C-alpha cells in the first residue's frame, strides 16, 4: 500500500524560507538521495490558511512511496537532505507519514 511523507515548514513571526533554493537545490538533493524510492512528489507553496487568514506554512512537500519499505529505505538515505534544511529555512519542519487512501 502506498505511503506518503509530508514535510511542512511552519510560518512564525521570525521564520524565513528561500523558495527558489528549496525548489532548485533542495528538491534536487531529495531526488538524488531518495529518488530511487519515490513514486511522485508535489510541492505546495502556502498562500493562505483560509479567507483573510495568513498561510500557516511556507510550503508543504508531499512525497509518495510504493510502500513502507520504500519509505524506510529513502529515510535511510536522507542524511544529506536533512543537513541541507538550514540552507533555506530557519523553520523547524513538521513531518507526517501516512497511508495514501486515494
C-alpha positions in Angstrom: 0.0 0.0 0.0 1.4 3.4 -0.9 2.6 5.7 1.9 3.4 9.4 1.9 5.8 11.6 3.7 4.6 15.2 4.1 7.1 17.8 5.2 5.5 21.1 6.3 7.5 24.3 7.0 5.6 26.4 9.5 5.4 30.2 9.4 6.3 32.0 12.5 7.0 35.7 13.3 10.7 35.3 12.6 10.8 32.4 10.2 12.5 32.7 6.8 12.1 30.4 3.7 14.0 30.6 0.4 11.6 29.1 -2.0 13.9 29.4 -5.0 16.7 27.5 -3.2 14.1 24.9 -2.0 12.8 24.2 -5.4 16.0 24.3 -7.4 18.6 22.9 -5.0 16.9 21.1 -2.0 14.4 19.2 -4.1 17.2 18.2 -6.5 19.0 16.8 -3.4 15.9 14.9 -2.4 15.8 13.4 -5.9 19.5 12.5 -5.8 19.4 10.7 -2.5 15.8 9.5 -2.1 14.7 9.4 -5.8 15.1 5.7 -6.5 12.4 5.1 -3.8 10.0 7.9 -4.8 6.9 7.4 -6.9 5.8 11.1 -7.0 6.4 14.5 -5.4 4.3 17.6 -5.0 5.3 20.9 -3.5 2.6 23.3 -2.4 3.5 26.9 -1.7 1.4 28.4 1.2 -0.8 31.2 0.1 -3.5 31.4 2.8 -5.0 29.4 5.7 -8.5 30.5 4.7 -10.2 33.7 3.6 -8.2 36.6 5.0 -6.0 34.2 7.1 -2.3 34.1 6.5 -0.7 30.9 5.4 0.3 28.7 8.3 3.1 27.1 6.2 5.7 28.4 3.8 5.4 25.2 1.8 4.4 21.6 2.2 6.2 18.8 0.3 4.2 15.6 -0.3 6.4 12.6 -1.4 4.7 9.3 -2.2 6.4 5.9 -1.9 5.3 2.5 -3.2 5.2 1.1 0.4 6.6 1.5 3.9 9.8 -0.4 2.9 10.5 2.1 0.2 9.9 5.0 2.6 12.2 3.4 5.2 14.9 2.9 2.6 14.5 6.6 1.5 14.7 7.8 5.1 17.9 5.7 5.5 19.5 7.8 2.6 18.2 11.2 3.8 21.2 12.4 6.0 22.4 14.9 3.3 18.8 16.1 2.7 18.2 16.8 6.4 21.6 18.5 6.7 20.5 20.9 3.9 17.5 22.3 5.7 19.3 25.3 7.3 20.4 26.4 3.8 16.8 27.5 3.0 14.9 28.0 6.3 15.1 28.6 10.0 11.7 27.0 10.5 11.5 23.6 12.2 9.8 21.2 9.7 6.9 19.1 10.8 6.5 15.6 9.3 3.5 13.4 8.7 3.8 9.8 7.4 0.5 8.5 6.2 -1.3 5.8 4.3 -2.4 7.0 0.8 -6.1 6.5 0.6 -6.8 7.5 -3.0 
